[in-house]
């Protein structure tokens, strides 16, 4: 449920405790929802900096570039990357972080 994910993320941000992601979830990093958004895109759109950092960090450990590129390079149906979405939604800190990747 999306509400649980947002609530869990809020708790993790408040506690500043990164929660490890099992390697079995690696394919989910590039999966998209029905609207064509990846977990990274959703985190960037909604201003969840800790989630963005953890997704990027985890993706660099478990996945290599493939035909789709890195998770940071994936695009939504309108051609936006997670960085583009962060900018559109005025999340400057996330935009700056993703610009370094």
C-alpha positions as CSV (number, residue, x, y, z in Angstrom):
1,X,0.0,0.0,0.0
2,X,1.4,3.4,-1.0
3,X,0.3,5.1,2.3
4,X,2.3,2.5,4.3
5,X,5.4,3.2,2.1
6,X,5.1,6.9,2.7
7,X,4.5,6.5,6.4
8,X,7.5,4.1,6.7
9,X,9.7,6.5,4.8
10,X,8.6,9.4,7.0
11,X,9.6,7.3,10.1
12,X,13.0,6.4,8.6
13,X,13.6,10.1,7.8
14,X,12.8,11.2,11.3
15,X,14.9,8.5,12.8
16,X,17.6,8.8,10.1
17,X,18.1,5.1,10.2
18,X,18.6,3.5,6.8
19,X,16.8,0.2,6.5
20,X,18.6,-2.4,4.5
21,X,16.9,-3.6,1.3
22,X,17.1,-7.3,0.6
23,X,18.9,-8.2,-2.7
24,X,15.8,-10.1,-3.8
25,X,14.1,-6.7,-4.4
26,X,16.7,-5.6,-7.0
27,X,14.3,-6.1,-10.0
28,X,11.8,-3.8,-8.3
29,X,14.2,-0.9,-8.6
30,X,13.5,-0.7,-12.4
31,X,9.9,-1.8,-12.2
32,X,7.3,0.8,-13.0
33,X,3.8,1.3,-11.6
34,X,0.8,1.6,-13.9
35,X,1.6,5.3,-14.5
36,X,5.2,4.4,-15.7
37,X,7.0,5.6,-12.6
38,X,9.9,3.8,-10.9
39,X,10.5,3.8,-7.1
40,X,13.2,6.4,-7.6
41,X,10.9,8.7,-9.6
42,X,8.2,8.5,-7.0
43,X,10.6,9.2,-4.2
44,X,12.0,12.2,-6.2
45,X,8.5,13.6,-7.0
46,X,7.4,13.4,-3.4
47,X,10.5,14.9,-1.8
48,X,11.8,11.8,0.0
49,X,15.6,12.5,-0.1
50,X,16.6,9.6,2.2
51,X,14.7,7.2,-0.1
52,X,16.3,8.6,-3.2
53,X,19.7,8.2,-1.6
54,X,19.1,4.6,-0.5
55,X,17.6,3.6,-3.9
56,X,20.6,5.1,-5.7
57,X,23.1,3.5,-3.3
58,X,21.4,0.1,-3.4
59,X,21.1,0.2,-7.2
60,X,24.8,0.8,-7.6
61,X,25.5,-2.3,-5.5
62,X,23.1,-4.8,-7.1
63,X,22.5,-3.8,-10.7
64,X,24.7,-3.0,-13.7
65,X,23.8,-0.8,-16.7
66,X,21.6,-2.8,-19.0
67,X,19.5,-1.8,-22.1
68,X,17.6,0.6,-19.9
69,X,20.7,2.4,-18.4
70,X,20.9,3.1,-14.7
71,X,17.9,3.7,-12.5
72,X,18.8,7.4,-12.6
73,X,18.6,7.4,-16.4
74,X,15.2,5.7,-16.7
75,X,12.4,7.8,-18.1
76,X,8.7,8.0,-17.5
77,X,6.2,8.0,-20.3
78,X,6.6,11.7,-20.8
79,X,10.4,11.4,-21.1
80,X,11.3,12.7,-17.6
81,X,14.0,11.2,-15.4
82,X,13.8,11.2,-11.6
83,X,16.0,14.3,-11.6
84,X,13.5,16.1,-14.0
85,X,10.6,15.2,-11.7
86,X,12.4,16.5,-8.6
87,X,12.9,19.8,-10.4
88,X,9.3,19.9,-11.5
89,X,8.1,19.4,-8.0
90,X,10.6,21.9,-6.5
91,X,12.7,19.4,-4.6
92,X,16.0,21.2,-5.2
93,X,18.1,19.1,-2.8
94,X,17.0,15.9,-4.6
95,X,17.7,17.5,-7.9
96,X,21.2,18.5,-6.8
97,X,21.9,15.0,-5.4
98,X,20.7,13.3,-8.6
99,X,22.8,15.8,-10.7
100,X,25.9,14.3,-9.2
101,X,25.0,10.7,-10.3
